Amino acid sequence: MNLFDIQGKKALVTGGTRGLGCGMAEGLMEAGCEVAIVGTTDRVFEVAESFRQRGFRCHGVKADFSHREEVLRAFHESVDKLGGDLDILVNAHGIQRRHMPEDFPVEEWDQVIDVNLHAVFLLCREAGRLMLPKGYGKIINVASMISFFGGQTIPAYAAAKGGVAQLTKALSNDWLAKGINVNALAPGYMATDMNEALLDRSNPRYQQITDRIPAHRWGTGEDMKGPCIFLASHASDYLGGAIIPVDGGYLVK
């Protein structure tokens, strides 16, 4: 048996229109999966179509995860498009808001927690309800370096990503013996839209961060493909509740 073979598996990837989510969705399709991607705008349909034109099996679903009813609708619509089954869930969506803590608007706090944490729990819960009866499933959450330390000007994001890491462990404790692997990838500093402010080379934080990364570069969606396929495959069957850094060595320096 090829431990990394995921040919024919059904996968749902949230945040699949750009950045790390798009990279992971592409990696799963390159490995033979049929994938539903969820995005917040009509661009999700364009991205799905571009994947289909390349010969992949891809479906687009539009949803606003700041509304809980939208999370549930998007999940079930995605599963319907996948033929009523789901083997792999990748929770790669997320938003960022930056303010000093003393000035952080409570409305933006609520929005970040709703999208980055509440929606992740709801998606995991719904996936578990599908996966538990068949005794098989792979849930891959996207944590962050901020799951390990606090960051600056991002208290809501730090709270949410800390919650994602702990949720991953809790779900694994309840589901691992029942055939459901729940793990998380923790991206380091990635060259994505979410880090646009940090990627400004006039920002002194850009050089500080880059100097600390042993790989001497920021990561990309391509760097997430291999770890995602590992967690989606039988190669990770004995792994549960792990938070795996994908950070170019940043965390250990």
C-alpha positions in Angstrom: 0.0 0.0 0.0 1.2 3.5 -0.8 0.8 5.3 2.5 0.4 8.6 0.8 -2.2 7.5 -1.7 -5.4 9.7 -1.5 -6.6 9.1 -5.0 -10.4 9.4 -5.2 -10.9 10.9 -1.7 -13.4 13.6 -1.2 -12.1 16.8 0.4 -13.5 20.2 1.6 -11.1 23.1 1.8 -12.2 26.3 3.2 -10.4 29.5 2.3 -9.5 27.7 -0.9 -9.5 30.6 -3.3 -6.2 32.2 -2.3 -3.0 31.8 -0.3 -2.4 28.7 1.8 -5.9 27.3 1.3 -5.6 27.5 -2.5 -2.2 25.8 -2.3 -3.5 22.9 -0.2 -6.6 22.5 -2.4 -4.3 22.3 -5.4 -2.1 19.8 -3.7 -5.0 17.6 -2.8 -6.3 17.7 -6.4 -2.8 17.0 -7.8 -2.9 13.9 -5.6 -6.2 12.7 -7.1 -8.8 14.1 -4.7 -12.1 15.6 -5.7 -12.3 19.0 -3.8 -14.9 21.5 -2.9 -13.5 24.9 -2.1 -15.3 27.6 -0.1 -14.6 31.4 -0.5 -16.3 34.6 0.5 -16.8 36.1 -3.0 -17.9 35.1 -6.5 -14.2 34.6 -7.1 -14.6 31.1 -5.7 -16.5 30.1 -8.8 -13.7 31.4 -11.1 -11.0 29.6 -9.1 -13.0 26.4 -9.2 -13.5 26.7 -13.0 -9.8 27.4 -13.5 -9.0 24.1 -11.6 -11.6 22.2 -13.8 -10.0 23.6 -16.9 -6.8 21.9 -15.8 -8.6 18.6 -15.5 -9.2 18.6 -11.8 -12.5 17.8 -10.1 -13.3 21.0 -8.2 -16.5 22.7 -6.9 -17.0 26.2 -5.6 -19.2 27.3 -2.8 -19.6 30.9 -1.6 -20.2 31.7 2.1 -19.6 34.3 4.8 -18.3 32.5 7.8 -19.1 35.4 10.1 -22.7 34.0 10.1 -23.1 30.6 11.7 -26.0 29.6 9.5 -23.7 30.3 6.5 -21.1 27.9 7.9 -23.6 25.1 8.1 -25.1 25.8 4.7 -21.7 25.9 3.0 -20.7 22.6 4.7 -23.7 20.7 3.5 -23.7 22.3 0.1 -20.1 21.3 -0.3 -20.8 17.7 0.7 -23.8 17.6 -1.7 -21.5 18.7 -4.5 -19.0 15.9 -3.5 -21.7 13.3 -3.9 -22.8 13.1 -0.2 -19.5 12.0 1.3 -16.5 13.5 2.9 -13.1 12.0 3.7 -10.9 15.1 4.3 -11.7 18.5 5.9 -9.2 21.3 5.7 -10.1 24.4 7.7 -7.9 27.0 6.0 -10.1 30.1 6.1 -9.3 33.1 8.3 -9.3 36.8 8.7 -7.0 39.3 10.4 -7.6 42.6 12.2 -4.8 44.7 13.7 -5.2 47.2 16.5 -3.5 47.9 19.8 -5.3 46.0 22.5 -6.6 49.2 24.2 -8.2 50.3 21.0 -9.4 47.0 19.6 -13.1 47.3 18.6 -15.3 44.6 20.2 -17.1 44.2 16.9 -13.9 43.2 15.1 -13.0 41.0 18.1 -16.3 39.2 17.6 -15.8 38.9 13.8 -12.3 37.4 14.1 -13.5 34.9 16.8 -16.6 33.9 14.8 -14.7 33.3 11.6 -11.4 31.9 12.9 -12.7 29.8 15.8 -16.4 29.3 15.9 -16.7 28.4 12.3 -13.8 25.9 12.7 -15.7 24.1 15.5 -18.9 23.9 13.5 -17.2 22.5 10.5 -15.3 19.9 12.6 -18.6 19.0 14.3 -20.4 18.5 11.1 -17.5 16.6 9.5 -17.4 14.3 12.6 -21.0 13.5 12.2 -20.3 12.2 8.7 -17.0 10.5 9.4 -17.8 8.7 12.7 -20.4 6.3 11.2 -17.8 5.0 8.6 -14.9 5.0 11.1 -12.6 7.1 8.9 -11.8 10.7 8.3 -9.0 13.3 8.3 -9.5 16.7 9.7 -6.7 19.3 9.2 -7.0 22.6 11.0 -4.8 25.5 10.3 -3.3 26.9 13.4 -0.5 29.4 13.4 2.8 30.4 14.9 0.5 32.6 17.0 -0.8 29.4 18.5 2.6 29.3 20.3 3.2 32.9 21.1 1.2 36.1 21.2 2.2 38.4 18.4 1.6 42.1 18.4 -1.5 44.1 17.7 -3.5 40.9 17.0 -5.2 39.9 20.3 -8.3 38.4 18.6 -6.3 36.4 16.1 -4.0 35.1 18.8 -7.0 34.1 21.0 -8.6 32.3 18.0 -5.5 30.5 16.9 -4.7 29.4 20.4 -8.3 28.1 20.5 -7.8 26.2 17.2 -4.8 24.4 18.6 -6.6 23.4 21.8 -9.7 22.4 19.9 -7.6 20.2 17.7 -6.3 18.4 20.7 -9.7 18.0 22.3 -11.3 16.6 19.2 -8.5 14.2 18.7 -8.9 12.9 22.3 -12.6 12.1 21.6 -12.3 10.8 18.0 -8.9 9.2 17.4 -9.9 5.7 18.6 -12.9 6.0 16.3 -10.8 6.4 13.2 -10.9 10.2 12.9 -7.5 11.9 12.8 -7.6 15.5 13.9 -4.4 17.5 13.5 -3.3 21.0 12.6 -0.7 22.7 10.5 0.9 25.8 12.0 2.2 28.0 9.2 5.0 30.4 9.9 5.4 33.7 8.2 3.9 33.3 4.8 3.9 35.6 1.8 0.1 35.9 1.6 -2.4 38.7 1.5 -3.0 38.4 5.3 0.6 39.5 5.9 0.6 42.4 3.5 1.5 44.9 6.2 4.4 42.8 7.4 5.6 42.1 3.8 6.2 45.9 3.3 10.0 46.0 3.2 10.0 49.5 4.8 8.4 47.8 7.8 11.3 47.0 10.2 9.5 43.9 11.3 9.9 42.4 7.8 13.7 42.2 8.2 13.6 41.1 11.8 11.3 38.2 10.9 13.2 37.3 7.7 16.5 37.2 9.6 15.1 34.7 12.1 13.8 32.2 9.5 16.6 29.6 9.0 15.2 28.9 5.5 16.0 32.6 4.7 12.6 33.1 3.0 8.9 33.4 3.8 6.7 30.5 3.0 4.1 30.0 0.2 1.1 27.8 -0.5 3.4 25.4 -2.2 5.1 24.7 1.1 1.8 23.5 2.6 1.1 20.8 0.0 3.3 18.1 1.3 2.3 18.4 5.0 -1.4 18.6 4.0 -1.1 15.4 1.9 0.7 13.7 4.8 -2.1 14.5 7.2 -4.8 13.6 4.6 -3.3 10.1 4.0 -2.9 6.8 5.8 0.7 7.9 6.6 -0.7 9.9 9.5 -3.0 7.2 10.9 -1.3 7.2 14.3 -1.0 10.9 14.6 -3.6 12.8 16.8 -3.8 16.3 18.2 -0.5 17.3 16.7 0.3 20.9 15.9 2.9 20.8 13.1 4.9 23.9 12.4 5.5 24.7 8.7 7.7 27.6 9.2 11.1 27.3 7.6 12.5 26.6 11.1 11.4 29.9 12.7 9.9 28.4 15.9 13.1 26.5 16.9 15.6 29.3 16.3 
